Amino acid sequence: ARSVLRPKRIACRDCKRPTYQTPSNLPLLAANAQNRSNMTLDALTVFGLVALSVMLLFYAYEDASPWCIFGFAIACAAASAYGFLQGAWPFGAIEAIWTVVALKRWQNRRLAGKS
């Protein structure tokens, strides 16, 4: 029986097709593994994670109180700031629009509750 040498199949989270370890891509694979092991959460990432988590929480409880809508608006503003600081200006712009929409909904809900 003849032995066939096949490249070793490796897992690649960012690849759509299976990736194989060959001598030509070993340095690239090593660099990707090194980058993944050095990933840390900086302050901006934590700020974004907290802003989006709080936004989701207040969105889930909007019907409970008008103040949850206000909290959602503030969280949207924080998410907008995160988007602009992170360099994703389209995300920041959309979140700024959601801030205005949520503040308007909060105002309408408060006025409806006073009648």
C-alpha positions in Angstrom: 0.0 0.0 0.0 1.2 3.4 -0.9 1.4 6.1 1.8 -0.1 9.4 0.8 1.2 12.5 2.6 -1.6 14.9 3.4 -1.4 18.3 5.1 -2.8 18.4 8.6 -6.2 19.9 8.8 -6.5 22.7 11.4 -9.4 24.7 12.8 -9.8 28.3 11.7 -12.6 30.4 13.2 -12.3 33.1 10.5 -12.2 30.7 7.5 -15.1 29.6 5.5 -13.3 26.5 4.1 -11.2 24.0 6.0 -7.6 25.3 6.5 -4.7 23.0 6.1 -1.3 23.4 7.8 1.3 23.5 5.1 4.9 24.8 5.2 3.9 28.0 3.4 1.3 29.1 5.9 3.0 28.1 9.2 4.3 31.6 10.0 0.9 33.1 9.4 -0.8 30.5 11.6 1.7 31.1 14.3 1.1 34.9 14.1 -2.7 34.4 14.4 -2.3 32.2 17.4 0.0 34.7 19.1 -2.5 37.6 18.5 -5.3 35.5 20.0 -3.3 34.8 23.1 -2.5 38.5 23.6 -6.1 39.7 23.4 -7.1 41.7 26.4 -10.0 43.9 27.4 -9.1 47.5 27.4 -11.1 50.2 29.1 -12.9 51.2 25.8 -14.0 47.6 25.2 -15.3 47.2 28.7 -17.2 50.5 28.4 -18.8 49.3 25.2 -19.7 46.0 26.7 -21.3 47.6 29.7 -23.2 50.2 27.6 -24.7 47.5 25.3 -25.5 45.2 28.2 -27.3 48.0 30.1 -29.1 49.0 26.9 -30.4 45.4 26.4 -31.5 45.2 30.1 -33.5 48.5 29.9 -35.0 47.5 26.6 -36.3 44.3 28.1 -38.0 46.2 30.9 -39.3 49.2 29.0 -42.9 48.3 29.8 -42.3 48.4 33.5 -41.7 52.1 33.9 -41.0 55.2 31.9 -37.7 55.4 33.7 -36.6 52.2 32.0 -37.1 54.0 28.7 -35.0 56.9 30.0 -32.4 54.4 31.1 -32.5 52.9 27.6 -31.9 56.4 26.1 -28.9 57.0 28.4 -27.5 53.6 27.5 -28.0 54.4 23.8 -26.1 57.6 24.3 -23.2 55.7 26.0 -23.2 53.2 23.1 -23.1 56.0 20.6 -20.1 57.5 22.4 -18.5 54.1 22.4 -19.1 53.8 18.6 -17.5 57.1 17.9 -14.6 56.6 20.2 -14.0 53.1 18.8 -13.9 54.5 15.2 -17.2 52.9 14.0 -18.9 56.2 13.2 -22.0 54.5 11.5 -22.7 52.6 14.7 -22.3 55.8 16.7 -24.6 57.7 14.4 -27.3 55.1 14.6 -27.1 54.9 18.3 -27.4 58.7 18.5 -30.6 58.5 16.5 -31.9 55.8 18.9 -31.1 58.1 21.8 -33.3 60.8 20.3 -36.1 58.3 19.6 -36.0 56.9 23.1 -36.0 60.3 24.7 -39.1 61.2 22.7 -40.8 58.0 23.7 -39.9 58.6 27.3 -41.3 62.1 27.1 -44.6 60.9 25.5 -44.9 58.1 28.1 -44.4 60.5 31.0 -47.0 62.9 29.6 -49.5 60.1 29.0 -49.1 59.0 32.6 -49.9 62.5 34.0 -53.2 62.8 32.1 
